[in-house]
Protein backbone atom coordinates (compact mmCIF):
# COMPACT_ATOMS: atom_id res chain seq x y z
CA UNK A 1 0.00 0.00 0.00
CA UNK A 2 2.91 2.38 0.66
CA UNK A 3 4.01 2.01 -2.95
CA UNK A 4 0.56 2.97 -4.23
CA UNK A 5 0.43 5.96 -1.88
CA UNK A 6 3.81 7.21 -3.16
CA UNK A 7 2.84 6.58 -6.77
CA UNK A 8 -0.61 8.17 -6.65
CA UNK A 9 -0.10 10.69 -3.85
CA UNK A 10 -2.61 9.18 -1.45
CA UNK A 11 -5.59 10.91 -3.03
CA UNK A 12 -4.48 14.30 -1.74
CA UNK A 13 -5.59 17.44 -3.49
CA UNK A 14 -2.92 19.20 -5.50
CA UNK A 15 -2.43 22.66 -3.99
CA UNK A 16 -1.35 24.13 -7.33
CA UNK A 17 -4.35 22.65 -9.15
CA UNK A 18 -7.10 23.95 -6.89
CA UNK A 19 -9.35 21.10 -8.09
CA UNK A 20 -11.23 19.62 -5.12
CA UNK A 21 -13.23 17.20 -7.32
CA UNK A 22 -10.37 15.86 -9.42
CA UNK A 23 -8.00 12.96 -8.86
CA UNK A 24 -5.01 13.04 -11.21
CA UNK A 25 -3.23 9.91 -12.38
CA UNK A 26 -0.28 9.58 -14.76
CA UNK A 27 -0.06 6.70 -17.25
CA UNK A 28 2.89 5.83 -19.49
CA UNK A 29 2.19 4.04 -22.77
CA UNK A 30 3.98 0.71 -23.01
CA UNK A 31 4.51 1.15 -26.75
CA UNK A 32 5.81 4.69 -27.23
CA UNK A 33 6.59 5.81 -23.65
CA UNK A 34 4.40 8.93 -23.74
CA UNK A 35 3.02 9.93 -20.36
CA UNK A 36 -0.61 11.01 -20.15
CA UNK A 37 -2.15 13.02 -17.30
CA UNK A 38 -5.68 11.76 -16.64
CA UNK A 39 -8.33 13.32 -14.41
CA UNK A 40 -11.01 11.33 -12.60
CA UNK A 41 -13.91 13.41 -11.31
CA UNK A 42 -14.97 12.32 -7.82
CA UNK A 43 -18.59 13.32 -8.43
CA UNK A 44 -19.16 11.90 -11.90
CA UNK A 45 -16.52 9.33 -12.89
CA UNK A 46 -16.25 7.05 -9.84
CA UNK A 47 -18.63 4.18 -9.15
CA UNK A 48 -19.59 3.67 -5.52
CA UNK A 49 -18.83 0.06 -4.55
CA UNK A 50 -20.20 0.30 -1.02
CA UNK A 51 -16.80 0.20 0.67
CA UNK A 52 -15.08 2.64 -1.66
CA UNK A 53 -15.02 3.62 -5.31
CA UNK A 54 -13.95 2.18 -8.65
CA UNK A 55 -12.94 3.92 -11.87
CA UNK A 56 -12.86 2.33 -15.35
CA UNK A 57 -11.26 4.30 -18.17
CA UNK A 58 -9.79 3.90 -21.63
CA UNK A 59 -6.72 6.12 -21.86
CA UNK A 60 -5.26 7.15 -25.24
CA UNK A 61 -1.89 8.88 -25.51
CA UNK A 62 -1.22 11.67 -28.00
CA UNK A 63 1.84 10.11 -29.62
CA UNK A 64 0.88 6.64 -30.93
CA UNK A 65 -2.83 6.70 -29.98
CA UNK A 66 -2.69 3.27 -28.40
CA UNK A 67 -5.58 2.42 -26.08
CA UNK A 68 -4.82 1.54 -22.47
CA UNK A 69 -7.56 0.07 -20.30
CA UNK A 70 -7.47 0.86 -16.60
CA UNK A 71 -9.37 -0.05 -13.45
CA UNK A 72 -8.51 1.82 -10.26
CA UNK A 73 -9.99 1.11 -6.85
CA UNK A 74 -10.16 3.75 -4.10
CA UNK A 75 -11.09 3.60 -0.46
CA UNK A 76 -13.66 5.99 1.01
CA UNK A 77 -10.94 8.64 1.43
CA UNK A 78 -10.10 8.46 -2.30
CA UNK A 79 -6.77 6.75 -1.64
CA UNK A 80 -5.76 4.26 -4.34
CA UNK A 81 -5.94 0.70 -3.04
CA UNK A 82 -5.42 -1.13 -6.35
CA UNK A 83 -4.66 -0.08 -9.92
CA UNK A 84 -4.28 -2.07 -13.12
CA UNK A 85 -3.36 -0.70 -16.53
CA UNK A 86 -3.26 -2.85 -19.67
CA UNK A 87 -0.79 -1.58 -22.25
CA UNK A 88 1.20 0.66 -19.94
CA UNK A 89 2.08 1.48 -16.37
CA UNK A 90 1.37 4.21 -13.87
CA UNK A 91 4.12 6.71 -13.09
CA UNK A 92 4.49 9.67 -10.76
CA UNK A 93 3.55 13.29 -11.32
CA UNK A 94 7.29 14.10 -11.30
CA UNK A 95 7.75 11.80 -14.33
CA UNK A 96 5.01 13.65 -16.18
CA UNK A 97 6.45 17.05 -15.25
CA UNK A 98 9.88 15.98 -16.52
CA UNK A 99 8.31 14.98 -19.84
CA UNK A 100 6.44 18.28 -20.09
CA UNK A 101 9.48 20.40 -19.29
CA UNK A 102 11.53 18.56 -21.93
CA UNK A 103 9.10 19.52 -24.69
CA UNK A 104 10.32 22.27 -27.06
N, CA, C and O atoms as a GROMACS GRO file, in nm:
protein
  416
    1UNK      N    1   0.082  -0.119   0.000
    1UNK     CA    2   0.000   0.000   0.000
    1UNK      C    3   0.087   0.125   0.000
    1UNK      O    4   0.048   0.225  -0.060
    2UNK      N    5   0.202   0.122   0.065
    2UNK     CA    6   0.291   0.238   0.066
    2UNK      C    7   0.336   0.276  -0.073
    2UNK      O    8   0.350   0.394  -0.105
    3UNK      N    9   0.360   0.175  -0.157
    3UNK     CA   10   0.401   0.200  -0.295
    3UNK      C   11   0.291   0.275  -0.370
    3UNK      O   12   0.319   0.373  -0.440
    4UNK      N   13   0.167   0.230  -0.354
    4UNK     CA   14   0.056   0.297  -0.423
    4UNK      C   15   0.039   0.440  -0.373
    4UNK      O   16   0.009   0.530  -0.451
    5UNK      N   17   0.057   0.462  -0.243
    5UNK     CA   18   0.043   0.596  -0.188
    5UNK      C   19   0.150   0.688  -0.245
    5UNK      O   20   0.121   0.804  -0.277
    6UNK      N   21   0.274   0.639  -0.257
    6UNK     CA   22   0.381   0.721  -0.316
    6UNK      C   23   0.354   0.747  -0.463
    6UNK      O   24   0.377   0.858  -0.512
    7UNK      N   25   0.306   0.646  -0.534
    7UNK     CA   26   0.284   0.658  -0.677
    7UNK      C   27   0.168   0.752  -0.709
    7UNK      O   28   0.178   0.834  -0.800
    8UNK      N   29   0.058   0.740  -0.634
    8UNK     CA   30  -0.061   0.817  -0.665
    8UNK      C   31  -0.084   0.934  -0.570
    8UNK      O   32  -0.182   1.006  -0.587
    9UNK      N   33   0.002   0.954  -0.472
    9UNK     CA   34  -0.010   1.069  -0.384
    9UNK      C   35  -0.115   1.056  -0.277
    9UNK      O   36  -0.148   1.156  -0.213
   10UNK      N   37  -0.168   0.939  -0.254
   10UNK     CA   38  -0.261   0.918  -0.145
   10UNK      C   39  -0.393   0.990  -0.160
   10UNK      O   40  -0.462   1.011  -0.060
   11UNK      N   41  -0.431   1.027  -0.280
   11UNK     CA   42  -0.560   1.091  -0.303
   11UNK      C   43  -0.565   1.234  -0.256
   11UNK      O   44  -0.674   1.292  -0.248
   12UNK      N   45  -0.451   1.293  -0.223
   12UNK     CA   46  -0.448   1.430  -0.174
   12UNK      C   47  -0.478   1.528  -0.287
   12UNK      O   48  -0.451   1.501  -0.404
   13UNK      N   49  -0.534   1.640  -0.250
   13UNK     CA   50  -0.560   1.744  -0.349
   13UNK      C   51  -0.427   1.811  -0.384
   13UNK      O   52  -0.341   1.827  -0.297
   14UNK      N   53  -0.412   1.849  -0.507
   14UNK     CA   54  -0.292   1.920  -0.550
   14UNK      C   55  -0.310   2.068  -0.520
   14UNK      O   56  -0.401   2.130  -0.573
   15UNK      N   57  -0.224   2.126  -0.434
   15UNK     CA   58  -0.243   2.266  -0.400
   15UNK      C   59  -0.233   2.360  -0.519
   15UNK      O   60  -0.301   2.462  -0.523
   16UNK      N   61  -0.150   2.326  -0.617
   16UNK     CA   62  -0.135   2.413  -0.733
   16UNK      C   63  -0.254   2.400  -0.828
   16UNK      O   64  -0.282   2.492  -0.905
   17UNK      N   65  -0.324   2.288  -0.823
   17UNK     CA   66  -0.435   2.265  -0.915
   17UNK      C   67  -0.564   2.329  -0.870
   17UNK      O   68  -0.644   2.372  -0.954
   18UNK      N   69  -0.586   2.337  -0.739
   18UNK     CA   70  -0.710   2.395  -0.689
   18UNK      C   71  -0.833   2.322  -0.739
   18UNK      O   72  -0.935   2.386  -0.765
   19UNK      N   73  -0.827   2.191  -0.754
   19UNK     CA   74  -0.935   2.110  -0.809
   19UNK      C   75  -0.983   2.012  -0.703
   19UNK      O   76  -0.932   1.900  -0.696
   20UNK      N   77  -1.080   2.050  -0.620
   20UNK     CA   78  -1.123   1.962  -0.512
   20UNK      C   79  -1.198   1.838  -0.559
   20UNK      O   80  -1.212   1.743  -0.481
   21UNK      N   81  -1.247   1.835  -0.682
   21UNK     CA   82  -1.323   1.720  -0.732
   21UNK      C   83  -1.241   1.629  -0.822
   21UNK      O   84  -1.292   1.526  -0.867
   22UNK      N   85  -1.117   1.665  -0.850
   22UNK     CA   86  -1.036   1.586  -0.942
   22UNK      C   87  -0.931   1.502  -0.873
   22UNK      O   88  -0.870   1.544  -0.775
   23UNK      N   89  -0.911   1.382  -0.926
   23UNK     CA   90  -0.800   1.296  -0.886
   23UNK      C   91  -0.717   1.278  -1.012
   23UNK      O   92  -0.768   1.236  -1.116
   24UNK      N   93  -0.588   1.310  -1.004
   24UNK     CA   94  -0.501   1.304  -1.121
   24UNK      C   95  -0.411   1.182  -1.114
   24UNK      O   96  -0.348   1.156  -1.012
   25UNK      N   97  -0.407   1.108  -1.224
   25UNK     CA   98  -0.322   0.991  -1.238
   25UNK      C   99  -0.238   1.009  -1.363
   25UNK      O  100  -0.275   1.084  -1.454
   26UNK      N  101  -0.124   0.942  -1.367
   26UNK     CA  102  -0.028   0.958  -1.476
   26UNK      C  103   0.008   0.822  -1.532
   26UNK      O  104   0.063   0.737  -1.462
   27UNK      N  105  -0.026   0.800  -1.660
   27UNK     CA  106  -0.006   0.670  -1.725
   27UNK      C  107   0.096   0.683  -1.837
   27UNK      O  108   0.091   0.776  -1.917
   28UNK      N  109   0.189   0.586  -1.841
   28UNK     CA  110   0.289   0.583  -1.949
   28UNK      C  111   0.255   0.470  -2.045
   28UNK      O  112   0.235   0.356  -2.003
   29UNK      N  113   0.248   0.502  -2.172
   29UNK     CA  114   0.219   0.404  -2.277
   29UNK      C  115   0.333   0.302  -2.285
   29UNK      O  116   0.451   0.340  -2.288
   30UNK      N  117   0.298   0.176  -2.290
   30UNK     CA  118   0.398   0.072  -2.301
   30UNK      C  119   0.460   0.061  -2.439
   30UNK      O  120   0.565  -0.002  -2.454
   31UNK      N  121   0.399   0.121  -2.539
   31UNK     CA  122   0.451   0.115  -2.675
   31UNK      C  123   0.545   0.230  -2.706
   31UNK      O  124   0.657   0.207  -2.752
   32UNK      N  125   0.500   0.354  -2.682
   32UNK     CA  126   0.581   0.469  -2.723
   32UNK      C  127   0.644   0.544  -2.605
   32UNK      O  128   0.733   0.626  -2.626
   33UNK      N  129   0.601   0.517  -2.483
   33UNK     CA  130   0.659   0.581  -2.365
   33UNK      C  131   0.601   0.716  -2.330
   33UNK      O  132   0.646   0.778  -2.234
   34UNK      N  133   0.502   0.764  -2.405
   34UNK     CA  134   0.440   0.893  -2.374
   34UNK      C  135   0.363   0.883  -2.243
   34UNK      O  136   0.297   0.783  -2.216
   35UNK      N  137   0.372   0.988  -2.163
   35UNK     CA  138   0.302   0.993  -2.036
   35UNK      C  139   0.180   1.082  -2.050
   35UNK      O  140   0.190   1.194  -2.100
   36UNK      N  141   0.066   1.032  -2.004
   36UNK     CA  142  -0.061   1.101  -2.015
   36UNK      C  143  -0.110   1.136  -1.874
   36UNK      O  144  -0.110   1.052  -1.785
   37UNK      N  145  -0.152   1.260  -1.856
   37UNK     CA  146  -0.215   1.302  -1.730
   37UNK      C  147  -0.366   1.283  -1.748
   37UNK      O  148  -0.425   1.335  -1.842
   38UNK      N  149  -0.426   1.208  -1.655
   38UNK     CA  150  -0.568   1.176  -1.664
   38UNK      C  151  -0.638   1.223  -1.537
   38UNK      O  152  -0.587   1.205  -1.427
   39UNK      N  153  -0.755   1.283  -1.554
   39UNK     CA  154  -0.833   1.332  -1.441
   39UNK      C  155  -0.957   1.246  -1.421
   39UNK      O  156  -1.032   1.221  -1.516
   40UNK      N  157  -0.978   1.202  -1.298
   40UNK     CA  158  -1.101   1.133  -1.260
   40UNK      C  159  -1.181   1.229  -1.172
   40UNK      O  160  -1.130   1.280  -1.073
   41UNK      N  161  -1.305   1.252  -1.208
   41UNK     CA  162  -1.391   1.341  -1.131
   41UNK      C  163  -1.459   1.261  -1.020
   41UNK      O  164  -1.528   1.162  -1.048
   42UNK      N  165  -1.441   1.303  -0.897
   42UNK     CA  166  -1.497   1.232  -0.782
   42UNK      C  167  -1.650   1.225  -0.788
   42UNK      O  168  -1.709   1.127  -0.743
   43UNK      N  169  -1.713   1.326  -0.842
   43UNK     CA  170  -1.859   1.332  -0.843
   43UNK      C  171  -1.922   1.257  -0.959
   43UNK      O  172  -2.035   1.210  -0.947
   44UNK      N  173  -1.852   1.245  -1.071
   44UNK     CA  174  -1.916   1.190  -1.190
   44UNK      C  175  -1.850   1.065  -1.248
   44UNK      O  176  -1.917   0.988  -1.316
   45UNK      N  177  -1.722   1.043  -1.223
   45UNK     CA  178  -1.652   0.933  -1.289
   45UNK      C  179  -1.638   0.807  -1.204
   45UNK      O  180  -1.618   0.698  -1.258
   46UNK      N  181  -1.649   0.819  -1.073
   46UNK     CA  182  -1.625   0.705  -0.984
   46UNK      C  183  -1.755   0.633  -0.952
   46UNK      O  184  -1.859   0.695  -0.928
   47UNK      N  185  -1.748   0.500  -0.952
   47UNK     CA  186  -1.863   0.418  -0.915
   47UNK      C  187  -1.850   0.383  -0.767
   47UNK      O  188  -1.744   0.339  -0.722
   48UNK      N  189  -1.957   0.402  -0.693
   48UNK     CA  190  -1.959   0.367  -0.552
   48UNK      C  191  -1.974   0.215  -0.540
   48UNK      O  192  -2.068   0.158  -0.593
   49UNK      N  193  -1.880   0.152  -0.471
   49UNK     CA  194  -1.883   0.006  -0.455
   49UNK      C  195  -1.933  -0.034  -0.316
   49UNK      O  196  -1.934  -0.153  -0.284
   50UNK      N  197  -1.974   0.060  -0.237
   50UNK     CA  198  -2.020   0.030  -0.102
   50UNK      C  199  -1.911   0.055   0.001
   50UNK      O  200  -1.934   0.122   0.102
   51UNK      N  201  -1.793   0.001  -0.024
   51UNK     CA  202  -1.680   0.020   0.067
   51UNK      C  203  -1.577   0.117   0.014
   51UNK      O  204  -1.475   0.142   0.079
   52UNK      N  205  -1.602   0.172  -0.102
   52UNK     CA  206  -1.508   0.264  -0.166
   52UNK      C  207  -1.559   0.301  -0.304
   52UNK      O  208  -1.679   0.312  -0.327
   53UNK      N  209  -1.465   0.319  -0.396
   53UNK     CA  210  -1.502   0.362  -0.531
   53UNK      C  211  -1.417   0.288  -0.634
   53UNK      O  212  -1.309   0.237  -0.602
   54UNK      N  213  -1.468   0.282  -0.757
   54UNK     CA  214  -1.395   0.218  -0.865
   54UNK      C  215  -1.407   0.306  -0.989
   54UNK      O  216  -1.511   0.369  -1.013
   55UNK      N  217  -1.300   0.309  -1.068
   55UNK     CA  218  -1.294   0.392  -1.187
   55UNK      C  219  -1.246   0.307  -1.303
   55UNK      O  220  -1.140   0.245  -1.294
   56UNK      N  221  -1.321   0.304  -1.411
   56UNK     CA  222  -1.286   0.233  -1.534
   56UNK      C  223  -1.265   0.339  -1.642
   56UNK      O  224  -1.346   0.431  -1.656
   57UNK      N  225  -1.156   0.328  -1.716
   57UNK     CA  226  -1.126   0.430  -1.817
   57UNK      C  227  -1.043   0.371  -1.929
   57UNK      O  228  -0.959   0.284  -1.906
   58UNK      N  229  -1.067   0.418  -2.050
   58UNK     CA  230  -0.979   0.390  -2.163
   58UNK      C  231  -0.896   0.515  -2.184
   58UNK      O  232  -0.950   0.623  -2.209
   59UNK      N  233  -0.765   0.501  -2.173
   59UNK     CA  234  -0.672   0.612  -2.186
   59UNK      C  235  -0.604   0.600  -2.322
   59UNK      O  236  -0.562   0.492  -2.362
   60UNK      N  237  -0.593   0.712  -2.394
   60UNK     CA  238  -0.526   0.715  -2.524
   60UNK      C  239  -0.420   0.823  -2.518
   60UNK      O  240  -0.450   0.938  -2.485
   61UNK      N  241  -0.295   0.786  -2.552
   61UNK     CA  242  -0.189   0.888  -2.551
   61UNK      C  243  -0.189   0.966  -2.682
   61UNK      O  244  -0.251   0.924  -2.780
   62UNK      N  245  -0.121   1.078  -2.684
   62UNK     CA  246  -0.122   1.167  -2.800
   62UNK      C  247  -0.011   1.137  -2.901
   62UNK      O  248  -0.004   1.201  -3.006
   63UNK      N  249   0.074   1.040  -2.871
   63UNK     CA  250   0.184   1.011  -2.962
   63UNK      C  251   0.149   0.896  -3.058
   63UNK      O  252   0.152   0.915  -3.179
   64UNK      N  253   0.117   0.778  -3.005
   64UNK     CA  254   0.088   0.664  -3.093
   64UNK      C  255  -0.059   0.625  -3.091
   64UNK      O  256  -0.101   0.536  -3.166
   65UNK      N  257  -0.139   0.690  -3.006
   65UNK     CA  258  -0.283   0.670  -2.998
   65UNK      C  259  -0.323   0.528  -2.960
   65UNK      O  260  -0.431   0.482  -2.997
   66UNK      N  261  -0.238   0.461  -2.887
   66UNK     CA  262  -0.269   0.326  -2.840
   66UNK      C  263  -0.364   0.336  -2.721
   66UNK      O  264  -0.350   0.422  -2.635
   67UNK      N  265  -0.460   0.246  -2.718
   67UNK     CA  266  -0.558   0.242  -2.608
   67UNK      C  267  -0.501   0.164  -2.490
   67UNK      O  268  -0.442   0.057  -2.506
   68UNK      N  269  -0.521   0.220  -2.371
   68UNK     CA  270  -0.482   0.154  -2.247
   68UNK      C  271  -0.605   0.146  -2.158
   68UNK      O  272  -0.668   0.248  -2.130
   69UNK      N  273  -0.640   0.028  -2.115
   69UNK     CA  274  -0.756   0.007  -2.030
   69UNK      C  275  -0.712   0.007  -1.884
   69UNK      O  276  -0.615  -0.059  -1.848
   70UNK      N  277  -0.784   0.081  -1.800
   70UNK     CA  278  -0.747   0.086  -1.660
   70UNK      C  279  -0.868   0.064  -1.570
   70UNK      O  280  -0.981   0.099  -1.605
   71UNK      N  281  -0.841   0.006  -1.455
   71UNK     CA  282  -0.937  -0.005  -1.346
   71UNK      C  283  -0.861   0.034  -1.220
   71UNK      O  284  -0.757  -0.024  -1.188
   72UNK      N  285  -0.914   0.134  -1.148
   72UNK     CA  286  -0.851   0.182  -1.026
   72UNK      C  287  -0.954   0.174  -0.915
   72UNK      O  288  -1.068   0.215  -0.932
   73UNK      N  289  -0.912   0.120  -0.801
   73UNK     CA  290  -0.999   0.111  -0.685
   73UNK      C  291  -0.950   0.207  -0.578
   73UNK      O  292  -0.830   0.217  -0.552
   74UNK      N  293  -1.044   0.277  -0.515
   74UNK     CA  294  -1.016   0.375  -0.410
   74UNK      C  295  -1.090   0.336  -0.284
   74UNK      O  296  -1.196   0.273  -0.289
   75UNK      N  297  -1.034   0.374  -0.170
   75UNK     CA  298  -1.109   0.360  -0.046
   75UNK      C  299  -1.202   0.479  -0.030
   75UNK      O  300  -1.211   0.563  -0.120
   76UNK      N  301  -1.271   0.489   0.081
   76UNK     CA  302  -1.366   0.599   0.102
   76UNK      C  303  -1.298   0.736   0.108
   76UNK      O  304  -1.363   0.838   0.084
   77UNK      N  305  -1.169   0.739   0.139
   77UNK     CA  306  -1.094   0.864   0.143
   77UNK      C  307  -1.027   0.898   0.011
   77UNK      O  308  -0.943   0.988   0.006
   78UNK      N  309  -1.064   0.827  -0.095
   78UNK     CA  310  -1.010   0.846  -0.230
   78UNK      C  311  -0.861   0.812  -0.240
   78UNK      O  312  -0.791   0.866  -0.326
   79UNK      N  313  -0.814   0.725  -0.154
   79UNK     CA  314  -0.677   0.675  -0.164
   79UNK      C  315  -0.678   0.552  -0.253
   79UNK      O  316  -0.767   0.467  -0.240
   80UNK      N  317  -0.583   0.540  -0.343
   80UNK     CA  318  -0.576   0.426  -0.434
   80UNK      C  319  -0.540   0.301  -0.355
   80UNK      O  320  -0.440   0.299  -0.282
   81UNK      N  321  -0.622   0.197  -0.369
   81UNK     CA  322  -0.594   0.070  -0.304
   81UNK      C  323  -0.547  -0.035  -0.404
   81UNK      O  324  -0.475  -0.129  -0.367
   82UNK      N  325  -0.586  -0.021  -0.530
   82UNK     CA  326  -0.542  -0.113  -0.635
   82UNK      C  327  -0.555  -0.042  -0.770
   82UNK      O  328  -0.651   0.032  -0.792
   83UNK      N  329  -0.460  -0.067  -0.858
   83UNK     CA  330  -0.466  -0.008  -0.992
   83UNK      C  331  -0.408  -0.106  -1.093
   83UNK      O  332  -0.301  -0.163  -1.072
   84UNK      N  333  -0.480  -0.125  -1.202
   84UNK     CA  334  -0.428  -0.207  -1.312
   84UNK      C  335  -0.438  -0.126  -1.440
   84UNK      O  336  -0.533  -0.049  -1.460
   85UNK      N  337  -0.340  -0.143  -1.527
   85UNK     CA  338  -0.336  -0.070  -1.653
   85UNK      C  339  -0.282  -0.163  -1.761
   85UNK      O  340  -0.165  -0.201  -1.758
   86UNK      N  341  -0.368  -0.200  -1.856
   86UNK     CA  342  -0.326  -0.285  -1.967
   86UNK      C  343  -0.266  -0.199  -2.076
   86UNK      O  344  -0.328  -0.103  -2.122
   87UNK      N  345  -0.145  -0.232  -2.117
   87UNK     CA  346  -0.079  -0.158  -2.225
   87UNK      C  347   0.011  -0.046  -2.177
   87UNK      O  348   0.058   0.034  -2.258
   88UNK      N  349   0.035  -0.038  -2.048
   88UNK     CA  350   0.120   0.066  -1.994
   88UNK      C  351   0.140   0.048  -1.845
   88UNK      O  352   0.109  -0.057  -1.789
   89UNK      N  353   0.191   0.152  -1.782
   89UNK     CA  354   0.208   0.148  -1.637
   89UNK      C  355   0.187   0.288  -1.580
   89UNK      O  356   0.201   0.388  -1.650
   90UNK      N  357   0.154   0.292  -1.452
   90UNK     CA  358   0.137   0.420  -1.387
   90UNK      C  359   0.272   0.473  -1.341
   90UNK      O  360   0.359   0.397  -1.299
   91UNK      N  361   0.289   0.604  -1.350
   91UNK     CA  362   0.412   0.671  -1.309
   91UNK      C  363   0.374   0.787  -1.217
   91UNK      O  364   0.256   0.810  -1.191
   92UNK      N  365   0.472   0.858  -1.169
   92UNK     CA  366   0.449   0.967  -1.076
   92UNK      C  367   0.424   1.099  -1.150
   92UNK      O  368   0.451   1.111  -1.270
   93UNK      N  369   0.374   1.195  -1.077
   93UNK     CA  370   0.355   1.329  -1.132
   93UNK      C  371   0.490   1.389  -1.173
   93UNK      O  372   0.497   1.462  -1.272
   94UNK      N  373   0.596   1.358  -1.098
   94UNK     CA  374   0.729   1.410  -1.130
   94UNK      C  375   0.774   1.359  -1.268
   94UNK      O  376   0.839   1.433  -1.342
   95UNK      N  377   0.742   1.234  -1.301
   95UNK     CA  378   0.775   1.180  -1.433
   95UNK      C  379   0.704   1.259  -1.543
   95UNK      O  380   0.763   1.291  -1.646
   96UNK      N  381   0.578   1.288  -1.520
   96UNK     CA  382   0.501   1.365  -1.618
   96UNK      C  383   0.556   1.506  -1.633
   96UNK      O  384   0.569   1.557  -1.744
   97UNK      N  385   0.590   1.569  -1.520
   97UNK     CA  386   0.645   1.705  -1.525
   97UNK      C  387   0.778   1.708  -1.599
   97UNK      O  388   0.806   1.803  -1.672
   98UNK      N  389   0.860   1.606  -1.580
   98UNK     CA  390   0.988   1.598  -1.652
   98UNK      C  391   0.964   1.589  -1.802
   98UNK      O  392   1.033   1.653  -1.880
   99UNK      N  393   0.865   1.509  -1.842
   99UNK     CA  394   0.831   1.498  -1.984
   99UNK      C  395   0.783   1.631  -2.038
   99UNK      O  396   0.823   1.671  -2.148
  100UNK      N  397   0.699   1.701  -1.964
  100UNK     CA  398   0.644   1.828  -2.009
  100UNK      C  399   0.750   1.936  -2.019
  100UNK      O  400   0.748   2.016  -2.112
  101UNK      N  401   0.843   1.938  -1.925
  101UNK     CA  402   0.948   2.040  -1.928
  101UNK      C  403   1.051   2.013  -2.038
  101UNK      O  404   1.124   2.104  -2.079
  102UNK      N  405   1.059   1.890  -2.086
  102UNK     CA  406   1.153   1.856  -2.193
  102UNK      C  407   1.098   1.888  -2.332
  102UNK      O  408   1.172   1.884  -2.430
  103UNK      N  409   0.970   1.920  -2.339
  103UNK     CA  410   0.910   1.952  -2.469
  103UNK      C  411   0.961   2.086  -2.518
  103UNK      O  412   0.982   2.178  -2.438
  104UNK      N  413   0.982   2.099  -2.651
  104UNK     CA  414   1.031   2.227  -2.706
  104UNK      C  415   0.928   2.337  -2.699
  104UNK      O  416   0.954   2.450  -2.742
   0.00000   0.00000   0.00000
